[in-house]
Amino acid sequence: MVTQLQPSTHNDIIYPDSDGQPMADNTQQFELIVEIKDNLELLFANDDNVFVAGDLLWYPVEGNNTLRLAPDVMVAFGRPKGYRGSYQQWLEENIPPQVVFEIWSPGNRPSQMAKKFQFYERYGVEEYYLYKPDLVDLTGWQRGESKLELIEEIAGWVSPRLGIRFELTEAELQIYRSDGQPFLTYLELAQQREQERQRAEQAEARAEQAEAQLQALRTLLQQRGIEPEQL
């Protein structure tokens, strides 16, 4: 008796959440990835339909679990926030991440980065930014009619999708929000929040002191037979 094997369906395919590769090769790369990802999440915190992720595997084609890539940072407009083990595009209304960032590390090779570029170009990325920290070099591409085209002047460039502005100094890449506020590290953000908390507490203390002084003045006037309302 011959047993006929049933053809596998897409539902039988497992899409791993990890490719076994590290998120970053060094502390500088890791910190830049986290800084960009955290600041973009903060930028779109009030928009429930902007999904931001770092080092998340993106599967563009259902049924193919070997065709995948994990951008250092990616942004998908029109997709809700929330947990994902991976970004399976067919489960996301077939919306690809529109913006991706890659941070060059010593472990990268030109051939590897060329394959990433081809992947992003083929599967619908609208804006792609590649930063080389050691050289303080940022390269950007924006989708034209059918392909990703080089952004000729990246200094001062404003991302059409994100609304952020890129500036390069001799020492580093600086990114600014549309309100002119710079992207900050987690530590800088925490310090900023602490300073704001202290300023709020000081303002509250000054208000309480002023109220206490006013009440003391009212009491003194009343002791002298003067009603404050009469003044």
N, C-alpha and C positions, 0 to 999 in steps of 0.2 A: 504494500500500500504506500502510495506516495503522498506525503503531506505537503500541501501547497502553502508557501509562506505568504502571509498577507503583507502587502506593501505598507511601509510606514507612512504615517501622516505627519503633518506639521505639528500636531498636538503631542506627538511622541518625542519630539526633539527637545533636548535640554539646552538652555542658553546659560552657560556659566556666568556667575557674577564677577569672577576674577580671571585674569589671564596669567596670574602668577608673577607679574612684573611689579617692581616697586613703584610707588607713586612718584618718587623723586630720587635722584642720584646723590644729592647733597643738600645741605641746609639752606643754601641760597635759593635753589630751585623750589624747594618745598615752601619756603616763606613767601616767595612771589606767587606761587599757585594759590596758597591760602589767602594772601592779601587780596588778589584780584577776585577770587571766588566770594570771599566774605563781603567785600565792598559792593559787588554786584548784587548779592542777596540783600544787603542793606538798601541799596538803591531802589530795588523793586519789591521791598518788603510789603508795601500796601497794594500790590497788584497780584491777585491770586492766580492769575493766568500767565505768569512768567516763571519758568522752572530753571533754576541754576544748579549746576553740579560740577564737582571736581573729580577727575580720574574715574569716571563712570563709563562702563562699556556701552557702546552704542552699536546695536545691531540694525542695519538699515533694511535688510531683506528677510522676510519670513521664510523659514525653511533652511536657512544657511547660517549655522552657528560658528562657522570659521571666518566669516566675513564680518569683521568687527574692529573697532578702534576705541580707545579711551582717551579723548582729548583731556589735556590738563585742566581746562575749564571750558564749559559749554553752556549756552543759554538758548532755551527753546521758548519762543513766544507762542501764546495760544495753548499752552499746556499747563495744567494745574500743578501747584506745589505739592510736595508729598514724597513719601518713601518710594524708592525704586531700587531693586537689586541690579537692574540694568535698564538701559533705554531701548526698548524694543519698538521700533518705529511704527510697525503695523498696529500696535496697541495704543499709539499716540496720535490717532487720526492721520497717520502717515505724514506727520509733520516732522521734518528733520530739525536738529539744532541749527538755528540761523547764524549764530556767532560762536566761534571757537578760538581759544588761545592755546598756544604751545610755548613752553619755556625751554629753550635749548639747554642741554646738559652735556657734560663731557662724554657721556655714554651714547649720545646721538651720532648717527652717521648721515652724510648727505643722501645716500641712497634710501635710507629709512625715512628721512624727512620728505623726500620726493614722493615716496609711496603714500605718505600721509596727505600730502598736497593733492595727489590724484584722487584719493578717497574722498576728501572734503569737496573737491570740485565735482566729482561724479554724483555724489549723493546729496547735493542741494545746499551746502553751506553758503550763506550770503556774504559773510565777512570772516576772514581768517587773519589772525595776528600771530606772528612768530617773533619772539624776543630772545636775543642772545645777551645775557647779563654781562658776560666777560668783555664783550665788545661794546656794550651799551648801544646795541643795534636793534631797531624794531623795523620789521617788514610787514606790510599789510596788503591784503588783496580784497577786492570787492567784486561781487558777481556782476558781470555785464549781461549781455543777452543770453549767452550760453556757457560762459566759463568765468573762472575767477581771474580778474585782471589786476595787475600791480597798481597799488596806490603810489603815484609818483612822489608826492610830497607828504610824508607821514607826520612830520613835526607840525603841530597845530591842527592835525586832522581830527575831525569830530565824527564819531561813529554814527551813521544814520540810524541804526537800530537802537543803540545803547544811549546815545546822546552824550557820551563821555569824550573828553579831549585828551590827546596824547602830546606830551612834550618831552624832549630829550635834552638833558644837560650833559656835561662832560662826565658826570659820575653815575647818573641813573636815569631810568625812565620814570616820568611823573605822569599820573593820570588824574584828571579833574572831572568832577561831576558838572552837570549843566549849571548848577548854582555857584560854581567856582570853587567849591570845597575839594581839597585834594583827597585821593584815596589814602587811607591810613592803615598801619599795621594793627593787628589785634591789640598789642600793648598800647599803641597810641590811642586807639578807640577807647580802651579801658581807662586810660589816664584822662581822656577828654570827658568821659562820663563822670569820673570821680571829681574833676574840677567843676563840672556843671552841678553836681550834687552839693559840693561845698558852697558854691555861690548861692544856690537855692537856700541852703541852711543859714548862711550869713544874712541873706535878705529877710528870711523869716525871723531871725533873731533881732535884726534891726527894727522890723515892724513891731515885734512884741515889746521891745524896749521903748519905742516911741509911744505905743499905746499905754504902757505903764507910766511913763512920764506925764502923759496927758491926764491920766486918771489921778495921779498925785496932785497935779495942778488943780483939777476940779475939786478935789477934797480940801485943799488948802483954801480955795476961794469960798467954799461952803462954810468952813470953820470961821471965816471972817464975815459971814453973813452975806456973801455975794453969790448969787446963782449964776453959774457959767452961761446959761442961756440968755441972760440979760446983757451980756457983753457984746 
